[in-house]
Amino acid sequence: MKILNGVLPLALLPLAGCHTCSCGPSAAMPRDTILLKSAESLKGKLRATNHARISYYFDHYVKMDGQDYLAIIICGTHLCEQALLHVSEPEQYPIRALKHGGGWRGAELRNLRYQWDAASCRFEFISVEKIID
């Protein structure tokens, strides 16, 4: 079991949990451009969900239009969604490991923190406490 520990020193918005679900790492990801366009509707679904019961899984790393993103799967009691989190500092630990390491697909992102950026209409990655594969 691989575990990475790391927290970026940014304003934090906790949105994590330890609940597993059937949509986990095996869920098929739609095209990355579709995920980016559907981020605003996902924001509303997340607002209506108990964040203590949400789990996050890494799917793949995306470089699109010169921007870096984590493609993730979000699972909750009544929630199974895919999302892109914009990464502003792709070479910081632990993002560097996800970006350059090929064996992290399906890894759980424990205590994942992100926030909605209204100006760019996208989710911004803040930090992840542990990556468990």
N, C-alpha and C positions, 0 to 999 in steps of 0.2 A: 504494500500500500504506500503510494507516494503522498507526502504531505508537504505543502509549501506554506510558510507563514509569512505574512507581510501586510502592513497597513500603510497606506499613503497618508501623509499629514494634511488632510483637507477637511472642510466642513462635512460632517457625517450625517447621513439620513439612514437609520437602520431599517432594513426591509428584508430580514432573513428568517429562516426557519430550518427545521430538520425533518419535515414531512416528505416522504417519498410517494411517488404516484406512478401510475402506469404510463404516463406520457413521457417519462424521464428521457434518458439519453438515446433511446431508439426512435424517438419521434422524427419524422421527416421534416427537414427545414425547407420552407418556401424560398424562393429566390431572395437574395439579400436586398435588392431594390424594393421589393414588395414589403419586406419587414420595415424598412426605413419609412415608407409611406404610411404604414398602418400603426406607427408608434403612438399617435395621438389617441386612437381608439383604445389601445392597450392601457394607456394612462388611466382612463376611466374605469376599466375593469380592475386594475390594481388598487385603485382608490376604494373600491367596494369589497375588497378581499381582506381577510384576517391575515396580516403579514407574518404573524407568528407561525402560521401553517404553510408557508411558502418555501419551496426548495428551488435551487437554481443549478443548472447543469451547463457546462461548457460544451459547445458544439464545434465551432471552428473560429479561426481568426480571419477577419476580412479587411482587405485594403481596397477602398472604393473611392474614386474621385479624389485621390490624394489624402484620404482620411482613414484612420484606423478604427476598427470596431471589433468587439467581442460578440459573436453570435451565440446566444444562450437559449436554453429552454427553461420556462418558468412553470412550476407545478404547484398547485394548491388543491384544497378540498374540492372546489368547483371551478378550477382554473387549469388550463393546459395551453400555454401560449409560447410562441417564439418571439425573440426580440433582439435588437442590436443595441449595444451600449457603445457610445463613442468613447474612444480612449485618447486623451489629450497628451499623455506621456507614455508612448508605447515601449520605451526602452527601460522603464523603471520596473523593478522587481515587484510583484511576481508576473506582471504582464509579459515581460521578456521571455519567461519560461513558456507561457502559453503560445506566444507568437512563434517561437523558434523550435519548440518541442512538439513532435508529431504525435505523441502517445497520450494526450490529455483529453481526447474526445470522450464525453460522457462523465468527466470528472465533476464531482459536486463542488460548487462554489459556496463555502460556508461563510455566513455573515457577510454576504455580498452587499455593498452599499453603492447606491447610485441616486441620481436626482434628475428631475425633468427640467430641461432647459427650454423655456418658453420661446426665447428669441430664435433658436435654431430648430424648434419642434423635434427634439430628440432626447433620448436618455443619455446622461453623462455618467460614465464609470467613475466611482470615487475610490473604493478600496474593496479588498477581499481579505478576510482573516486567514482562511485556510483553503487549499485546493486538495481535495481528497479523491484519489483515483483508485 
